Amino acid sequence: MCKIGEIAKDVLSLVKGIINLVANVAEIKILRKQYMNGLKVS
């Protein structure tokens, strides 16, 4: 039983890490798009 709980915790933290990574990449893309649009305007 303990083993399953430990594995579940590891999987959960891994999933959280992946979600954070995806969120960061999405944010960077949005910021870059805004930056490029800003360059076009000026």
N, CA, C and O atoms as a GROMACS GRO file, in nm:
protein
  168
    1MET      N    1   0.083  -0.120   0.000
    1MET     CA    2   0.000   0.000   0.000
    1MET      C    3   0.087   0.126   0.000
    1MET      O    4   0.062   0.221  -0.074
    2CYS      N    5   0.191   0.124   0.085
    2CYS     CA    6   0.280   0.240   0.091
    2CYS      C    7   0.345   0.267  -0.044
    2CYS      O    8   0.357   0.382  -0.087
    3LYS      N    9   0.387   0.160  -0.112
    3LYS     CA   10   0.453   0.176  -0.241
    3LYS      C   11   0.363   0.250  -0.339
    3LYS      O   12   0.407   0.342  -0.407
    4ILE      N   13   0.236   0.209  -0.345
    4ILE     CA   14   0.143   0.273  -0.439
    4ILE      C   15   0.130   0.422  -0.406
    4ILE      O   16   0.128   0.506  -0.496
    5GLY      N   17   0.122   0.454  -0.277
    5GLY     CA   18   0.112   0.593  -0.236
    5GLY      C   19   0.233   0.674  -0.278
    5GLY      O   20   0.220   0.787  -0.325
    6GLU      N   21   0.352   0.616  -0.262
    6GLU     CA   22   0.475   0.685  -0.301
    6GLU      C   23   0.480   0.707  -0.451
    6GLU      O   24   0.516   0.815  -0.498
    7ILE      N   25   0.442   0.604  -0.527
    7ILE     CA   26   0.441   0.616  -0.673
    7ILE      C   27   0.341   0.724  -0.715
    7ILE      O   28   0.370   0.805  -0.803
    8ALA      N   29   0.224   0.725  -0.651
    8ALA     CA   30   0.123   0.825  -0.683
    8ALA      C   31   0.176   0.966  -0.657
    8ALA      O   32   0.153   1.057  -0.737
    9LYS      N   33   0.249   0.984  -0.546
    9LYS     CA   34   0.307   1.115  -0.515
    9LYS      C   35   0.407   1.155  -0.623
    9LYS      O   36   0.408   1.270  -0.668
   10ASP      N   37   0.492   1.060  -0.664
   10ASP     CA   38   0.591   1.089  -0.767
   10ASP      C   39   0.523   1.129  -0.897
   10ASP      O   40   0.563   1.226  -0.962
   11VAL      N   41   0.421   1.053  -0.935
   11VAL     CA   42   0.349   1.082  -1.060
   11VAL      C   43   0.284   1.220  -1.051
   11VAL      O   44   0.287   1.297  -1.146
   12LEU      N   45   0.225   1.249  -0.935
   12LEU     CA   46   0.157   1.377  -0.916
   12LEU      C   47   0.256   1.493  -0.930
   12LEU      O   48   0.227   1.592  -0.997
   13SER      N   49   0.372   1.480  -0.866
   13SER     CA   50   0.471   1.588  -0.874
   13SER      C   51   0.525   1.601  -1.016
   13SER      O   52   0.556   1.711  -1.062
   14LEU      N   53   0.536   1.488  -1.085
   14LEU     CA   54   0.582   1.491  -1.224
   14LEU      C   55   0.480   1.564  -1.311
   14LEU      O   56   0.516   1.648  -1.393
   15VAL      N   57   0.353   1.532  -1.292
   15VAL     CA   58   0.246   1.597  -1.369
   15VAL      C   59   0.245   1.747  -1.340
   15VAL      O   60   0.231   1.828  -1.431
   16LYS      N   61   0.260   1.784  -1.212
   16LYS     CA   62   0.264   1.926  -1.176
   16LYS      C   63   0.380   1.995  -1.246
   16LYS      O   64   0.366   2.106  -1.297
   17GLY      N   65   0.495   1.928  -1.249
   17GLY     CA   66   0.611   1.985  -1.315
   17GLY      C   67   0.587   2.007  -1.463
   17GLY      O   68   0.624   2.111  -1.518
   18ILE      N   69   0.523   1.909  -1.528
   18ILE     CA   70   0.494   1.920  -1.672
   18ILE      C   71   0.396   2.034  -1.696
   18ILE      O   72   0.413   2.112  -1.790
   19ILE      N   73   0.294   2.045  -1.610
   19ILE     CA   74   0.194   2.152  -1.625
   19ILE      C   75   0.262   2.288  -1.610
   19ILE      O   76   0.235   2.380  -1.687
   20ASN      N   77   0.350   2.301  -1.511
   20ASN     CA   78   0.423   2.427  -1.491
   20ASN      C   79   0.507   2.460  -1.613
   20ASN      O   80   0.513   2.575  -1.656
   21LEU      N   81   0.573   2.358  -1.668
   21LEU     CA   82   0.658   2.377  -1.784
   21LEU      C   83   0.576   2.426  -1.902
   21LEU      O   84   0.614   2.522  -1.970
   22VAL      N   85   0.462   2.360  -1.927
   22VAL     CA   86   0.375   2.400  -2.038
   22VAL      C   87   0.325   2.543  -2.018
   22VAL      O   88   0.321   2.622  -2.112
   23ALA      N   89   0.287   2.576  -1.895
   23ALA     CA   90   0.238   2.710  -1.865
   23ALA      C   91   0.347   2.814  -1.892
   23ALA      O   92   0.320   2.919  -1.949
   24ASN      N   93   0.470   2.783  -1.851
   24ASN     CA   94   0.582   2.876  -1.873
   24ASN      C   95   0.607   2.896  -2.021
   24ASN      O   96   0.628   3.009  -2.066
   25VAL      N   97   0.606   2.787  -2.098
   25VAL     CA   98   0.630   2.797  -2.242
   25VAL      C   99   0.520   2.881  -2.307
   25VAL      O  100   0.548   2.966  -2.392
   26ALA      N  101   0.395   2.858  -2.267
   26ALA     CA  102   0.283   2.935  -2.322
   26ALA      C  103   0.300   3.083  -2.290
   26ALA      O  104   0.277   3.168  -2.376
   27GLU      N  105   0.340   3.113  -2.166
   27GLU     CA  106   0.361   3.252  -2.125
   27GLU      C  107   0.470   3.317  -2.210
   27GLU      O  108   0.454   3.430  -2.255
   28ILE      N  109   0.580   3.245  -2.230
   28ILE     CA  110   0.692   3.298  -2.308
   28ILE      C  111   0.646   3.328  -2.451
   28ILE      O  112   0.681   3.431  -2.508
   29LYS      N  113   0.567   3.236  -2.510
   29LYS     CA  114   0.518   3.258  -2.646
   29LYS      C  115   0.430   3.382  -2.653
   29LYS      O  116   0.440   3.460  -2.747
   30ILE      N  117   0.342   3.398  -2.552
   30ILE     CA  118   0.254   3.515  -2.549
   30ILE      C  119   0.336   3.643  -2.537
   30ILE      O  120   0.312   3.740  -2.609
   31LEU      N  121   0.435   3.642  -2.445
   31LEU     CA  122   0.518   3.760  -2.426
   31LEU      C  123   0.595   3.793  -2.553
   31LEU      O  124   0.608   3.910  -2.590
   32ARG      N  125   0.646   3.689  -2.621
   32ARG     CA  126   0.722   3.711  -2.743
   32ARG      C  127   0.633   3.770  -2.852
   32ARG      O  128   0.674   3.858  -2.927
   33LYS      N  129   0.508   3.719  -2.859
   33LYS     CA  130   0.414   3.770  -2.959
   33LYS      C  131   0.384   3.917  -2.932
   33LYS      O  132   0.381   3.998  -3.025
   34GLN      N  133   0.363   3.952  -2.804
   34GLN     CA  134   0.335   4.090  -2.768
   34GLN      C  135   0.456   4.178  -2.802
   34GLN      O  136   0.441   4.290  -2.850
   35TYR      N  137   0.575   4.125  -2.776
   35TYR     CA  138   0.699   4.199  -2.803
   35TYR      C  139   0.712   4.225  -2.953
   35TYR      O  140   0.745   4.336  -2.994
   36MET      N  141   0.686   4.121  -3.034
   36MET     CA  142   0.697   4.136  -3.179
   36MET      C  143   0.592   4.235  -3.230
   36MET      O  144   0.622   4.316  -3.318
   37ASN      N  145   0.471   4.229  -3.176
   37ASN     CA  146   0.367   4.325  -3.214
   37ASN      C  147   0.409   4.466  -3.175
   37ASN      O  148   0.383   4.561  -3.249
   38GLY      N  149   0.473   4.481  -3.059
   38GLY     CA  150   0.520   4.611  -3.014
   38GLY      C  151   0.624   4.667  -3.110
   38GLY      O  152   0.626   4.787  -3.136
   39LEU      N  153   0.712   4.580  -3.162
   39LEU     CA  154   0.814   4.625  -3.256
   39LEU      C  155   0.749   4.672  -3.386
   39LEU      O  156   0.793   4.771  -3.445
   40LYS      N  157   0.645   4.602  -3.431
   40LYS     CA  158   0.577   4.640  -3.555
   40LYS      C  159   0.512   4.777  -3.541
   40LYS      O  160   0.514   4.858  -3.634
   41VAL      N  161   0.454   4.802  -3.423
   41VAL     CA  162   0.382   4.928  -3.400
   41VAL      C  163   0.479   5.046  -3.403
   41VAL      O  164   0.450   5.148  -3.465
   42SER      N  165   0.594   5.033  -3.337
   42SER     CA  166   0.688   5.145  -3.326
   42SER      C  167   0.767   5.167  -3.453
   42SER      O  168   0.850   5.258  -3.458
   0.00000   0.00000   0.00000
